[in-house]
Amino acid sequence: MKSKGSSGIEAPITRRNFLGTAAKAASAAVLGPSLFSIGTAFAAGPFVRRDVGGLSVGDPILISYANAIKAMQALPSSNPLSWAYQAAVHGTTVTPALTAWNTCEHGTYFFWSWHRMYVYWFERIIRKMSADSGWALPYWNWTAPGERQLPPAFRDTTSQLYTPQRNPAMNSGAGSLPATYVDYSSAFAFTDFTGASSSLEGTPHGAVHVGVGGWMGSVPTAAQDPIFYLHHCNIDRLWNLWLAQGGGRVDPLNDATWKSTPFTFFDENGAQVKMTGCDVLRATQQLNYSYEGEPTEINQFCDAKIRRPPLILKRVKLLHLPIPELILKAEPVSYLLDIKPLRKRLVSIIENKSETLLLELDGVEAERQPGVVWEVYVGLSPDAKLDAESPSYVGNVVLFGAGIRSEAHNEFKPAHFAFRIGRAIASSLKAQEDRLPVTFVARGILVDGKQVQPKVESQVRVGEISLSVERQERQ
Ligand code: C2O
């Protein structure tokens, strides 16, 4: 008794199960488009995804993961359960592409949902391939100051969890992620889903990819590194943490495309499955997992009746500057924004709670992965110290996926960034400055806890800079 597009979880047909299924099918019609059926009952769980920082190198969770990788690597790459196939679902340079290859969502509002689905099916495959029936994917909680290095089990050169395809300093343990790579406060300040998701996709998501380097630094190779999945497990955990901030933060449930676009994966038996946004709104209820140390899950529903009237955001450009040429490189670069004609308007925006002032960068691109991140400061006085704790720090320019010419597999998409700058420019306005410096500072990973001059593998070109205001309105 399986509904179409079912997950492959099968339970013996009893009258109770049958009724349960029928009731679920009926409620699915009310709750919105769904292609995924969890069946009648979960055999086990809920599975708890644990913080890898609390696991010892020899923890059975990590041993099972390594065993599964070994078993998957032994399968031919045409087998959906093989390590190579699973990685290729995310991205690959191998042609011709097989079913579901190169389907990761970057630079779109499917970023959180697609990766949740991907990691979910991957976890089920590992559970089966490791023959460890209680297995759940651990998360790499890099924001915790004690977890900025690559987890030790992944640095053991004799383990399946190791690959030489990383920044050598991360593999030796000397390298660690700087605080600005893992800070999600800028992303969490956005109350709209797309704003938060796209900010988070850059930092911390992309920054951690760049920091680990090697395979992780590039979309077509990233998922070959076993650390990828622990990284994405943490990104997935942040989805719920973002919702838990409240203040109008909700999933895009008034967006039919977000809710009903189907994505293809494979279950642990190698059978194709499809899932939509509506299938992955409530991880514990729908997908049977939860996170260690997580606040209560915020349950979202694809049901119009439960939905609050959405806040809509209108974004208006105040100042649009086609700039001659702004190149980001190893040395700090500044660009001066002339804010004199806008002074009054800027003051009113900063004082208005329903308006947000944004600095936007468009047409951002590089030939290859630059291998570093640029910190962005607004209104920093020339003699001030570069310090991410300062109010002038607004976020990072990070390229991963969008914006890298050599990695574009269909159409090239330059990257776009939006930074909230209200706090940063408040003091410049007070000081009656007419020209506002926007400063870009290259930042590499720390080595032995210290900043080192980063090596920039590819310069970045910024096409346009603009100031915009975003206004919240009830629909
Ligand atoms: Cu699809 Cu972190 O990448």
Boltz pocket constraint, residues with backbone or C-beta under 6 A from the ligand:
constraints:
  - pocket:
      binder: B
      contacts: [[A, 90], [A, 104], [A, 105], [A, 106], [A, 115], [A, 205], [A, 209], [A, 222], [A, 232]]
      max_distance: 6.0
